[in-house]
Amino acid sequence: MAAPPLLDVVLEAHGGPARWAGIHEITARLRSGGFALASRGKPRAFRAYEARIATTEPRVVIAPYPRAGRRGVFDARAVWIESDAGAVLARRENPRAAFGGLRRAVWWDHLDALYFAGYALWNYFCAPFLLRRPGLLVREGAPWEERGEPWRRLCVTFPADVPTHSREQVFYVDGAGLLRRHDYTAEVFGGWARAAHYLSGHRRFDGLVVPTRRRVYPRRRDNRPRPFPTLVWIDVDDVRIT
């Protein structure tokens, strides 16, 4: 299935495919938190950190994590915590499969939280260019009005080999072609975790346009967000492109 023309508009608005092709890694200084992590016993796990996000494969390195002198590594098959010298201190293969247990419905360990943060950051910073990845199905959906502003929508089906929140997701696009909202179900929390994720504060960093403020709220059955609680918040302080 051919990608809809709207995707081309979105790609250009965020820096263009040619610029993205020359990027191998995005390094971001971030602060984040919210009710979702607090509900799993990790309210301060990601208060201030640096994330190195690969653009060609699912891979993110977060430091410091879970404390000074340590860093967390996420890739498509495993997560692990290592010392600054590179010694592996804890590792989990196939981390997604571990979320089916009862314990993870009430409490996460450091590797659980690392998996969630790793795949989420990789998705967020690689979008919208991630939507060109082979195997994704992308179509334009019905338009949407958000507080009187008309937005267009891209409906995306992710294949099973892409680590992400859920297979079915929707991206909302404003008149300038910028991503402004992202809907999904955060399945590692549960099938009930329907989210409306808002993006703002878009800035250009070395040719790449990046939203610097993200706020995630529960999504009602009528597709409107609930005003509270803030499930996840992410603020981007700086971005470096290599």
C-alpha positions as CSV (number, residue, x, y, z in Angstrom):
1,M,0.0,0.0,0.0
2,A,1.4,3.4,-1.0
3,A,1.9,6.0,1.7
4,P,-0.6,8.8,1.6
5,P,0.6,12.2,0.4
6,L,0.0,13.6,3.9
7,L,3.0,11.7,5.1
8,D,5.3,13.5,2.6
9,V,4.0,16.8,4.0
10,V,4.8,15.7,7.5
11,L,8.3,14.5,6.7
12,E,9.2,17.8,5.0
13,A,7.8,19.8,7.9
14,H,10.1,17.9,10.3
15,G,13.3,18.4,8.3
16,G,12.9,16.2,5.2
17,P,14.0,12.7,4.3
18,A,17.3,13.9,2.9
19,R,18.3,15.4,6.2
20,W,17.1,12.4,8.2
21,A,19.2,10.1,5.9
22,G,22.3,11.9,7.1
23,I,21.6,11.4,10.8
24,H,22.9,8.4,12.7
25,E,22.2,9.4,16.3
26,I,20.2,12.0,18.3
27,T,21.5,13.0,21.7
28,A,18.9,14.7,23.9
29,R,19.0,16.2,27.4
30,L,15.7,15.4,29.0
31,R,13.6,15.7,32.1
32,S,10.5,13.5,32.6
33,G,8.0,12.0,35.0
34,G,4.3,11.6,35.6
35,F,1.6,9.5,37.2
36,A,2.3,6.4,35.0
37,L,5.9,5.9,36.3
38,A,4.9,6.9,39.8
39,S,2.1,4.2,39.7
40,R,4.9,1.6,39.2
41,G,7.1,2.8,41.9
42,K,9.5,4.8,39.7
43,P,8.5,8.5,40.3
44,R,12.0,9.9,39.9
45,A,13.6,7.3,37.6
46,F,14.0,9.8,34.7
47,R,14.1,13.2,36.4
48,A,17.2,14.4,34.5
49,Y,19.2,12.4,32.0
50,E,20.7,12.1,28.6
51,A,19.4,9.8,25.9
52,R,21.4,8.7,22.8
53,I,18.9,7.5,20.3
54,A,19.9,5.6,17.2
55,T,18.0,6.4,14.0
56,T,18.7,3.2,12.0
57,E,17.7,0.6,14.6
58,P,15.9,0.3,17.9
59,R,18.6,1.3,20.3
60,V,18.7,3.9,23.1
61,V,21.3,4.5,25.8
62,I,20.1,6.4,28.9
63,A,22.6,7.9,31.4
64,P,22.8,8.2,34.3
65,Y,20.5,5.3,35.0
66,P,19.4,4.1,37.5
67,R,21.9,6.2,39.4
68,A,25.2,8.0,38.8
69,G,27.9,5.8,37.4
70,R,25.4,3.5,35.6
71,R,23.7,3.6,32.3
72,G,20.8,1.7,30.7
73,V,20.8,0.3,27.2
74,F,17.7,-0.7,25.2
75,D,17.7,-2.5,21.9
76,A,15.1,-4.6,20.0
77,R,16.0,-7.8,21.9
78,A,17.1,-6.9,25.4
79,V,17.7,-4.3,28.0
80,W,20.6,-4.1,30.4
81,I,22.3,-1.9,32.9
82,E,26.1,-1.4,32.8
83,S,28.7,0.5,34.6
84,D,30.4,3.5,33.0
85,A,33.3,1.2,32.3
86,G,31.0,-1.1,30.3
87,A,30.5,-4.0,32.8
88,V,27.0,-5.5,32.5
89,L,25.4,-5.4,35.9
90,A,21.8,-6.7,35.0
91,R,20.3,-7.9,31.8
92,R,16.9,-9.1,30.5
93,E,16.3,-10.8,27.2
94,N,12.9,-10.4,25.5
95,P,11.8,-7.8,28.0
96,R,8.3,-7.3,26.5
97,A,7.3,-10.8,27.5
98,A,8.0,-10.1,31.1
99,F,5.1,-7.6,31.4
100,G,2.5,-10.4,31.6
101,G,3.1,-11.1,35.3
102,L,1.0,-9.8,38.2
103,R,3.9,-8.0,39.9
104,R,4.3,-5.7,36.9
105,A,0.7,-4.5,37.3
106,V,1.7,-2.8,40.5
107,W,5.5,-2.4,40.6
108,W,8.4,-2.2,38.0
109,D,12.0,-2.9,38.6
110,H,14.8,-0.9,36.9
111,L,14.8,-3.1,33.8
112,D,11.1,-2.8,33.3
113,A,11.2,1.0,33.5
114,L,14.2,1.0,31.2
115,Y,12.4,-1.0,28.5
116,F,9.4,1.4,28.6
117,A,11.5,4.5,28.4
118,G,13.8,3.0,25.8
119,Y,11.2,2.0,23.2
120,A,9.1,5.1,23.9
121,L,12.0,7.5,23.3
122,W,13.1,5.7,20.2
123,N,9.5,6.0,18.8
124,Y,9.1,9.6,19.8
125,F,12.4,10.9,18.4
126,C,12.3,8.8,15.2
127,A,8.8,9.9,14.3
128,P,7.6,10.9,11.8
129,F,10.5,9.3,9.8
130,L,9.8,6.0,11.6
131,L,6.6,5.8,9.6
132,R,8.5,5.0,6.4
133,R,9.9,1.8,7.9
134,P,9.2,-1.3,5.8
135,G,6.2,-3.3,7.1
136,L,4.2,-0.3,8.5
137,L,0.7,0.3,7.0
138,V,0.0,4.1,6.9
139,R,-3.3,5.6,5.6
140,E,-4.9,9.0,6.0
141,G,-7.9,8.9,8.4
142,A,-10.9,11.2,8.9
143,P,-10.1,14.8,9.9
144,W,-10.3,15.9,13.5
145,E,-11.1,19.2,15.2
146,E,-9.1,20.0,18.3
147,R,-10.2,23.2,20.1
148,G,-11.5,24.7,16.9
149,E,-8.3,23.8,14.9
150,P,-8.6,21.3,12.0
151,W,-6.1,18.5,12.2
152,R,-5.5,15.7,9.7
153,R,-4.8,12.2,10.8
154,L,-2.4,9.4,9.9
155,C,-3.6,5.9,11.0
156,V,-0.7,3.5,11.4
157,T,-0.5,-0.2,11.9
158,F,2.9,-1.4,13.2
159,P,4.3,-4.8,12.6
160,A,5.1,-7.2,15.4
161,D,8.8,-6.7,15.1
162,V,8.8,-3.0,16.0
163,P,8.9,-2.2,19.7
164,T,6.2,0.3,20.3
165,H,3.2,1.1,22.5
166,S,0.5,-0.8,20.5
167,R,0.0,-2.0,16.9
168,E,-2.7,0.6,16.1
169,Q,-1.8,4.2,16.5
170,V,-2.9,7.6,15.2
171,F,-0.8,10.7,14.5
172,Y,-2.5,14.1,14.3
173,V,-1.1,16.8,11.9
174,D,-1.7,20.6,12.0
175,G,-1.9,23.0,9.1
176,A,1.9,23.4,9.1
177,G,2.5,19.7,8.7
178,L,3.7,19.3,12.3
179,L,2.8,16.4,14.6
180,R,0.7,17.7,17.4
181,R,-1.0,14.6,18.9
182,H,-0.3,10.9,19.1
183,D,-2.8,8.3,20.2
184,Y,-2.0,4.8,21.3
185,T,-2.6,2.2,24.0
186,A,0.4,1.8,26.4
187,E,0.1,-2.0,26.5
188,V,2.9,-2.5,29.0
189,F,0.5,-0.9,31.5
190,G,-2.6,-2.7,30.3
191,G,-5.2,-2.7,27.6
192,W,-7.0,0.0,29.4
193,A,-4.1,2.5,29.1
194,R,-5.5,4.5,26.2
195,A,-3.4,7.7,25.8
196,A,-3.7,11.1,24.1
197,H,-0.1,12.4,23.8
198,Y,0.3,16.1,22.9
199,L,3.4,17.6,21.3
200,S,4.4,21.2,21.3
201,G,7.3,23.6,21.5
202,H,8.7,22.5,18.1
203,R,12.3,23.7,17.5
204,R,14.8,23.2,14.8
205,F,18.1,21.5,15.7
206,D,20.6,21.3,12.9
207,G,17.9,20.9,10.3
208,L,15.7,18.5,12.3
209,V,12.4,19.8,13.8
210,V,11.8,18.3,17.3
211,P,8.9,18.9,19.7
212,T,10.4,20.0,23.1
213,R,7.3,19.5,25.2
214,R,5.2,16.4,25.5
215,R,2.2,15.8,27.8
216,V,0.3,12.5,27.9
217,Y,-3.3,12.3,29.2
218,P,-5.9,9.5,29.5
219,R,-8.1,9.3,26.4
220,R,-11.8,8.9,26.8
221,R,-14.0,6.7,24.6
222,D,-15.2,9.8,22.7
223,N,-11.5,10.3,21.8
224,R,-11.2,13.5,23.9
225,P,-8.5,13.7,26.5
226,R,-9.2,13.8,30.2
227,P,-7.5,16.9,31.8
228,F,-5.8,14.8,34.5
229,P,-3.7,13.1,35.6
230,T,-0.7,13.8,33.5
231,L,0.4,10.3,32.8
232,V,3.8,11.2,31.3
233,W,5.5,14.5,30.8
234,I,8.8,15.0,28.9
235,D,10.7,18.3,28.5
236,V,13.6,18.5,26.0
237,D,16.4,20.9,27.1
238,D,18.8,20.3,24.2
239,V,19.3,18.2,21.2
240,R,22.6,17.3,19.3
241,I,22.6,15.6,15.9
242,T,25.3,13.4,14.6
